[in-house]
Amino acid sequence: MTTKTIGFFLFDDAEELDFVGPFEVFSMLSEAAKKLGHTNRNKVVLMSQSGSDITGAKGMRVGINCAIADAPGLDVLCIPGGNGTRREIRNPEVLSWVANTAAAATWVTSVCTGSFILAAAGLTENKNLTTHWAAIDEFGTLGLKGNVLRNVRYVRDGNIVTSAGVSAGIDMGLWLTGQMHSIKLARATQKAMEYDPAPPYSADV
């Protein structure tokens, strides 16, 4: 059996779909694998600094499994974005934990301005990355280090995978599923989620 442990670091004012989207991908993988008769599994853990529940940017209350100090060893670290990232990039305890956890993880990922936290932890200097289109200029204004790419859904540079805003985390999660398990399982997961985007309107951005 192949089991991967995936940890989401959450905080107040995190953007809900930034973590709920990839959470669904990584959780659905286990169901899709079972239907195919595969033994691959993911264990998904939700963490906060203190272990307390968090409230997302849109008001969703989220139950937390453990404090970061009690986190298990992670194959994947995932950090969402949202307004709360501006607070966390000035939180030395969090940044130290992110840096130490990233050093032991196989994959380090972010959605939206979660890349701000990776950068503040010193993980993106001289690396390509992306973030929400509306936060690209702010990344530079804050003095964060990294080469931010525009008009892409996700970027892989080494073992760091960053994704653009909100829904892009689903694409990143599916790509990473293919890398960790197999493309066949990633496709089965995508089908199980009925993820086949066909938005009714074109976004004017």
KELUMKOL-920752 format. One line per field, with one value per residue (C-alpha): residue number from 1; z, y, x. Coordinates in pm, 1 decimal. Last residue first. Example, Ala and Ser with C-alpha at 12.3 -4.5 7.8 and 13.67 -1.06 7.14 Angstrom:
<rs>
pos	[2:1];
zz	[714.0:780.0];
yy	[-106.0:-450.0];
xx	[1367.0:1230.0];
</rs>
This chain:
<rs>
pos	[205:204:203:202:201:200:199:198:197:196:195:194:193:192:191:190:189:188:187:186:185:184:183:182:181:180:179:178:177:176:175:174:173:172:171:170:169:168:167:166:165:164:163:162:161:160:159:158:157:156:155:154:153:152:151:150:149:148:147:146:145:144:143:142:141:140:139:138:137:136:135:134:133:132:131:130:129:128:127:126:125:124:123:122:121:120:119:118:117:116:115:114:113:112:111:110:109:108:107:106:105:104:103:102:101:100:99:98:97:96:95:94:93:92:91:90:89:88:87:86:85:84:83:82:81:80:79:78:77:76:75:74:73:72:71:70:69:68:67:66:65:64:63:62:61:60:59:58:57:56:55:54:53:52:51:50:49:48:47:46:45:44:43:42:41:40:39:38:37:36:35:34:33:32:31:30:29:28:27:26:25:24:23:22:21:20:19:18:17:16:15:14:13:12:11:10:9:8:7:6:5:4:3:2:1];
zz	[-1612.1:-1783.0:-1694.2:-1970.5:-1862.8:-1828.0:-1693.0:-1848.2:-1603.0:-1615.0:-1253.9:-1200.5:-873.1:-955.8:-1303.7:-1165.9:-923.1:-1202.0:-1408.2:-1116.9:-1058.7:-1419.2:-1403.0:-1117.2:-745.2:-636.3:-975.1:-1098.0:-766.0:-801.6:-1129.9:-970.8:-673.8:-893.9:-1105.4:-791.6:-653.0:-962.2:-822.9:-569.8:-731.3:-901.5:-807.4:-655.9:-672.5:-494.2:-533.6:-809.4:-974.4:-1060.1:-1164.9:-1158.7:-1344.8:-1562.9:-1683.9:-1502.8:-1360.9:-1035.0:-1018.2:-649.0:-341.4:-134.1:-93.3:-3.4:-317.0:-526.3:-406.3:-421.6:-798.9:-839.5:-599.3:-845.3:-1067.3:-770.6:-725.8:-933.5:-891.6:-1056.2:-819.4:-746.9:-391.1:-333.6:-1.8:233.6:482.6:354.7:7.0:120.4:312.2:10.7:-201.6:10.1:-184.7:-432.7:-361.5:-220.5:-238.0:-86.0:-205.5:-64.4:282.2:516.8:433.5:388.0:750.3:874.6:655.9:737.3:1111.0:1105.3:912.4:1155.1:1463.5:1299.9:1219.4:986.0:671.6:872.1:891.1:518.0:463.8:644.1:345.8:154.3:39.2:99.2:221.9:127.9:274.3:110.3:228.8:583.8:911.7:1168.7:1306.7:1682.7:1684.4:1391.9:1613.2:1531.5:1352.8:1290.4:1241.8:989.3:1032.2:699.5:722.9:372.9:463.4:663.6:1034.5:1212.9:1468.4:1734.5:1704.4:1802.0:1470.4:1261.6:1102.7:881.2:805.0:491.3:472.0:110.2:-14.1:-282.8:-247.0:-595.2:-674.7:-916.6:-687.4:-394.2:-585.6:-662.8:-297.0:-179.4:-448.4:-335.0:-25.2:-217.5:-472.2:-217.0:-2.8:-321.5:-360.2:10.6:61.2:-179.8:-188.9:162.3:134.8:463.5:688.2:1010.0:958.3:790.3:723.9:510.9:558.9:315.6:429.2:140.4:163.0:-89.1:0.0];
yy	[3991.9:3981.4:3627.3:3443.7:3320.5:2979.9:2816.8:2476.6:2308.8:1928.7:1816.4:1547.9:1477.5:1106.3:1192.7:1397.6:1119.1:861.2:1085.1:1124.3:749.3:681.5:952.1:761.6:797.5:1087.7:1252.6:1203.2:1324.9:1631.7:1719.9:1673.6:1890.6:2166.5:2169.5:2190.0:2468.0:2672.0:2720.4:2983.1:3185.8:3069.5:2759.9:2691.8:2362.3:2337.7:2009.5:2143.7:2430.1:2339.3:2614.7:2617.7:2780.9:3011.1:3363.6:3536.1:3394.7:3521.1:3493.5:3469.3:3673.2:3871.7:4244.6:4318.9:4531.4:4236.5:4003.9:4295.7:4315.9:3952.2:3974.3:4039.6:3747.3:3508.0:3340.6:3191.7:3047.3:3027.6:2991.8:3210.5:3269.1:3062.8:2882.2:3158.7:3132.5:3466.0:3311.3:3008.8:3239.7:3464.8:3153.3:3097.9:3403.1:3183.2:2812.1:2665.5:2349.8:2182.0:1826.7:1550.0:1702.6:1712.0:2057.1:2190.8:2112.0:2308.9:2610.8:2602.9:2570.5:2866.9:3074.3:2984.0:3074.9:3395.0:3531.2:3828.7:3631.4:3501.5:3836.9:3904.9:3540.5:3602.1:3790.0:3465.4:3199.4:2827.6:2636.5:2272.2:2053.1:1712.4:1395.6:1511.9:1375.4:1414.5:1755.9:1803.6:2139.6:2247.3:2206.9:1925.4:1807.3:2144.5:2201.0:2471.0:2752.0:2910.9:3289.8:3397.2:3451.8:3131.3:3088.5:2859.6:2581.0:2575.9:2358.6:2650.7:2715.4:2545.1:2200.2:2001.7:1648.5:1442.8:1075.1:967.7:611.1:377.5:20.3:-7.7:-199.4:66.6:160.9:178.6:409.5:652.2:664.6:727.3:989.6:1172.0:1293.8:1445.3:1610.7:1732.3:1882.8:2044.5:2237.6:2289.7:2456.2:2749.4:2713.9:2861.5:3161.0:3171.0:3448.5:3269.2:3013.2:2677.2:2466.5:2176.3:1849.1:1558.7:1214.8:973.9:606.4:348.5:0.0];
xx	[-960.3:-1299.3:-1404.4:-1586.9:-1927.7:-2093.1:-1777.6:-1695.2:-1461.2:-1448.8:-1418.9:-1677.9:-1497.9:-1493.7:-1367.5:-1078.9:-993.6:-996.3:-769.6:-529.0:-539.3:-441.8:-173.7:-15.8:55.1:272.7:323.0:-33.5:-168.5:54.2:-114.6:-458.4:-367.3:-225.8:-540.2:-753.9:-534.0:-613.3:-965.4:-849.9:-574.2:-257.4:-62.6:277.7:463.9:798.9:987.8:1208.9:1026.7:667.9:429.8:51.4:-237.0:-28.3:-101.5:183.5:505.8:656.7:1036.2:1119.6:1209.4:960.3:1020.0:659.2:626.4:741.7:467.4:222.7:272.6:167.5:-126.6:-411.3:-309.8:-318.2:19.5:298.2:644.5:984.5:1278.1:1581.2:1452.5:1139.4:1190.0:1303.0:1016.3:884.6:871.3:673.3:440.4:386.7:324.6:12.6:-95.9:-284.7:-235.5:81.1:288.7:594.7:658.9:879.3:876.3:1177.7:1315.2:963.4:882.4:1182.7:1105.4:733.3:804.2:1041.8:788.5:509.8:711.2:839.0:490.7:533.2:445.5:148.5:-27.0:-21.7:-119.7:-447.7:-586.8:-616.1:-375.7:-351.1:-44.3:11.1:284.4:322.3:498.3:448.0:581.4:307.2:209.8:217.4:397.5:178.4:-125.9:-365.8:-679.3:-844.1:-1216.1:-1303.6:-1553.1:-1642.5:-1673.6:-1570.1:-1204.2:-1189.4:-1244.0:-1000.1:-1022.5:-752.4:-442.4:-221.1:-48.0:-312.9:-318.0:-553.3:-432.1:-500.2:-401.7:-381.6:-425.5:-297.5:-424.6:-573.0:-892.1:-1011.2:-1299.2:-1058.0:-824.6:-1107.9:-1207.4:-850.6:-797.2:-1111.5:-926.8:-634.3:-861.1:-1114.6:-838.2:-702.6:-1029.1:-1103.8:-764.7:-772.1:-1150.7:-1172.3:-939.6:-748.1:-880.3:-780.4:-507.4:-458.4:-147.9:-267.6:-82.0:-65.8:45.5:94.7:2.1:122.4:0.0];
</rs>
